[in-house]
């Protein structure tokens, strides 16, 4: 479990949202072991383990997380809430990969269970490099329109959806959906899930 008190957590998250590379590295250091454990628990099939590694899933999860955090889409108030979010993102990645593999090889004979037996395979691998935060933010910013940048900046600064909607026009829900679609578009264009 992450060992951050509420004050440390809030300071770390604020620094990550501001684009601080050291804060991003610290966040990865604190949360990566739990996420990798969650992924290994889901990799119950030898076939799935051959094509998927906990490091790859972690990198993809953190890539999506940093983009969404930088754009202000994600909301979390305490360390355990962030851990649950990151673990859910990791579980979804494993499930998505399982489904893609099933579409590609529907009749290969081996069934790949998503849940079930625990794979206690221990690994000491660490990613050689997690996404370079400053470069990522620069690339993300280049893909945004001026209105998308404005919405993201206001959201990062803690503005509510209603306040942002008053500033840029539309409803709170339409602005929230715009930012969500923007995040997905940017993630696709950057090839984060590839």
CORDA-V137443 format. One record per residue. N is the residue number from 0. SS is DSSP state (a for helix, b for strand, c for the rest). OMEGA is omega in whole degrees, -180 to 180 (NA if undefined). D_LAST is the distance of its C-alpha to the last C-alpha in whole Angstrom. Layout:
n=N ss=SS omega=OMEGA d_last=D_LAST
n=N ss=SS omega=OMEGA d_last=D_LAST
This chain:
n=0 ss=c omega=179 d_last=29
n=1 ss=c omega=-177 d_last=28
n=2 ss=c omega=177 d_last=32
n=3 ss=c omega=172 d_last=32
n=4 ss=c omega=-174 d_last=35
n=5 ss=a omega=-178 d_last=34
n=6 ss=a omega=178 d_last=36
n=7 ss=a omega=-180 d_last=33
n=8 ss=a omega=-179 d_last=30
n=9 ss=a omega=178 d_last=31
n=10 ss=a omega=180 d_last=32
n=11 ss=a omega=-180 d_last=28
n=12 ss=a omega=178 d_last=26
n=13 ss=a omega=179 d_last=29
n=14 ss=a omega=178 d_last=28
n=15 ss=a omega=-180 d_last=24
n=16 ss=a omega=179 d_last=24
n=17 ss=c omega=177 d_last=26
n=18 ss=c omega=-180 d_last=24
n=19 ss=c omega=-178 d_last=26
n=20 ss=a omega=-180 d_last=23
n=21 ss=a omega=178 d_last=26
n=22 ss=a omega=178 d_last=26
n=23 ss=a omega=179 d_last=22
n=24 ss=a omega=179 d_last=22
n=25 ss=a omega=179 d_last=25
n=26 ss=a omega=178 d_last=23
n=27 ss=a omega=-179 d_last=20
n=28 ss=a omega=-177 d_last=23
n=29 ss=a omega=-171 d_last=25
n=30 ss=a omega=-175 d_last=22
n=31 ss=a omega=-179 d_last=20
n=32 ss=a omega=179 d_last=22
n=33 ss=a omega=-180 d_last=23
n=34 ss=a omega=179 d_last=19
n=35 ss=a omega=177 d_last=19
n=36 ss=a omega=179 d_last=22
n=37 ss=a omega=-180 d_last=20
n=38 ss=a omega=-179 d_last=17
n=39 ss=a omega=177 d_last=20
n=40 ss=a omega=-178 d_last=22
n=41 ss=a omega=-179 d_last=20
n=42 ss=c omega=-173 d_last=19
n=43 ss=c omega=-178 d_last=22
n=44 ss=c omega=177 d_last=21
n=45 ss=a omega=-180 d_last=21
n=46 ss=a omega=180 d_last=19
n=47 ss=a omega=179 d_last=16
n=48 ss=a omega=179 d_last=17
n=49 ss=a omega=-176 d_last=17
n=50 ss=a omega=-173 d_last=13
n=51 ss=c omega=-180 d_last=12
n=52 ss=c omega=-178 d_last=14
n=53 ss=a omega=179 d_last=15
n=54 ss=a omega=180 d_last=14
n=55 ss=a omega=180 d_last=10
n=56 ss=a omega=179 d_last=11
n=57 ss=a omega=-179 d_last=13
n=58 ss=a omega=179 d_last=11
n=59 ss=a omega=179 d_last=9
n=60 ss=a omega=-180 d_last=12
n=61 ss=a omega=176 d_last=14
n=62 ss=a omega=178 d_last=11
n=63 ss=a omega=-178 d_last=12
n=64 ss=a omega=-176 d_last=15
n=65 ss=a omega=177 d_last=16
n=66 ss=a omega=-178 d_last=15
n=67 ss=a omega=178 d_last=17
n=68 ss=a omega=-180 d_last=20
n=69 ss=a omega=180 d_last=20
n=70 ss=a omega=177 d_last=21
n=71 ss=c omega=-177 d_last=23
n=72 ss=c omega=-174 d_last=21
n=73 ss=c omega=178 d_last=22
n=74 ss=c omega=175 d_last=25
n=75 ss=c omega=-173 d_last=26
n=76 ss=c omega=-177 d_last=30
n=77 ss=c omega=-175 d_last=30
n=78 ss=a omega=-178 d_last=28
n=79 ss=a omega=178 d_last=28
n=80 ss=a omega=177 d_last=27
n=81 ss=a omega=178 d_last=24
n=82 ss=a omega=178 d_last=23
n=83 ss=a omega=179 d_last=23
n=84 ss=a omega=-179 d_last=21
n=85 ss=a omega=178 d_last=18
n=86 ss=a omega=177 d_last=19
n=87 ss=a omega=177 d_last=19
n=88 ss=a omega=179 d_last=15
n=89 ss=a omega=178 d_last=15
n=90 ss=a omega=180 d_last=16
n=91 ss=a omega=178 d_last=14
n=92 ss=a omega=-180 d_last=11
n=93 ss=a omega=180 d_last=13
n=94 ss=a omega=178 d_last=15
n=95 ss=a omega=-179 d_last=12
n=96 ss=a omega=177 d_last=10
n=97 ss=a omega=-179 d_last=14
n=98 ss=a omega=177 d_last=14
n=99 ss=a omega=179 d_last=12
n=100 ss=a omega=179 d_last=14
n=101 ss=a omega=179 d_last=17
n=102 ss=a omega=-179 d_last=16
n=103 ss=a omega=-177 d_last=15
n=104 ss=c omega=-175 d_last=18
n=105 ss=c omega=-175 d_last=21
n=106 ss=c omega=-178 d_last=24
n=107 ss=c omega=173 d_last=23
n=108 ss=c omega=-178 d_last=26
n=109 ss=c omega=177 d_last=24
n=110 ss=c omega=-179 d_last=24
n=111 ss=c omega=179 d_last=21
n=112 ss=c omega=179 d_last=22
n=113 ss=c omega=179 d_last=20
n=114 ss=c omega=175 d_last=23
n=115 ss=c omega=-175 d_last=26
n=116 ss=c omega=-179 d_last=27
n=117 ss=c omega=175 d_last=26
n=118 ss=c omega=-177 d_last=25
n=119 ss=c omega=-178 d_last=27
n=120 ss=c omega=-180 d_last=25
n=121 ss=c omega=178 d_last=25
n=122 ss=c omega=179 d_last=23
n=123 ss=c omega=-180 d_last=24
n=124 ss=c omega=170 d_last=21
n=125 ss=c omega=178 d_last=20
n=126 ss=c omega=179 d_last=17
n=127 ss=c omega=-180 d_last=18
n=128 ss=c omega=172 d_last=17
n=129 ss=c omega=-174 d_last=16
n=130 ss=c omega=178 d_last=14
n=131 ss=c omega=-171 d_last=17
n=132 ss=a omega=-177 d_last=18
n=133 ss=a omega=179 d_last=21
n=134 ss=a omega=179 d_last=18
n=135 ss=a omega=-180 d_last=16
n=136 ss=a omega=178 d_last=19
n=137 ss=a omega=179 d_last=20
n=138 ss=a omega=179 d_last=17
n=139 ss=a omega=-178 d_last=17
n=140 ss=a omega=-180 d_last=20
n=141 ss=a omega=-178 d_last=20
n=142 ss=c omega=-177 d_last=18
n=143 ss=c omega=171 d_last=21
n=144 ss=c omega=180 d_last=24
n=145 ss=a omega=179 d_last=27
n=146 ss=a omega=178 d_last=27
n=147 ss=a omega=177 d_last=24
n=148 ss=a omega=180 d_last=25
n=149 ss=a omega=179 d_last=28
n=150 ss=a omega=-179 d_last=27
n=151 ss=a omega=-180 d_last=24
n=152 ss=a omega=180 d_last=27
n=153 ss=a omega=-180 d_last=30
n=154 ss=a omega=177 d_last=27
n=155 ss=a omega=-180 d_last=27
n=156 ss=c omega=174 d_last=30
n=157 ss=c omega=179 d_last=31
n=158 ss=c omega=178 d_last=32
n=159 ss=c omega=179 d_last=32
n=160 ss=a omega=-179 d_last=31
n=161 ss=a omega=180 d_last=34
n=162 ss=a omega=179 d_last=35
n=163 ss=a omega=180 d_last=32
n=164 ss=a omega=177 d_last=33
n=165 ss=a omega=-178 d_last=37
n=166 ss=a omega=-173 d_last=35
n=167 ss=a omega=-179 d_last=33
n=168 ss=c omega=-179 d_last=34
n=169 ss=c omega=179 d_last=33
n=170 ss=c omega=178 d_last=33
n=171 ss=a omega=-179 d_last=32
n=172 ss=a omega=-180 d_last=29
n=173 ss=a omega=178 d_last=28
n=174 ss=a omega=178 d_last=27
n=175 ss=a omega=179 d_last=25
n=176 ss=a omega=177 d_last=23
n=177 ss=a omega=180 d_last=23
n=178 ss=a omega=178 d_last=21
n=179 ss=a omega=178 d_last=19
n=180 ss=a omega=177 d_last=18
n=181 ss=a omega=179 d_last=18
n=182 ss=a omega=-179 d_last=15
n=183 ss=a omega=179 d_last=13
n=184 ss=a omega=-179 d_last=13
n=185 ss=a omega=178 d_last=13
n=186 ss=a omega=177 d_last=10
n=187 ss=a omega=-178 d_last=8
n=188 ss=a omega=179 d_last=10
n=189 ss=a omega=179 d_last=9
n=190 ss=c omega=-177 d_last=5
n=191 ss=c omega=-177 d_last=6
n=192 ss=c omega=-177 d_last=4
n=193 ss=c omega=NA d_last=0
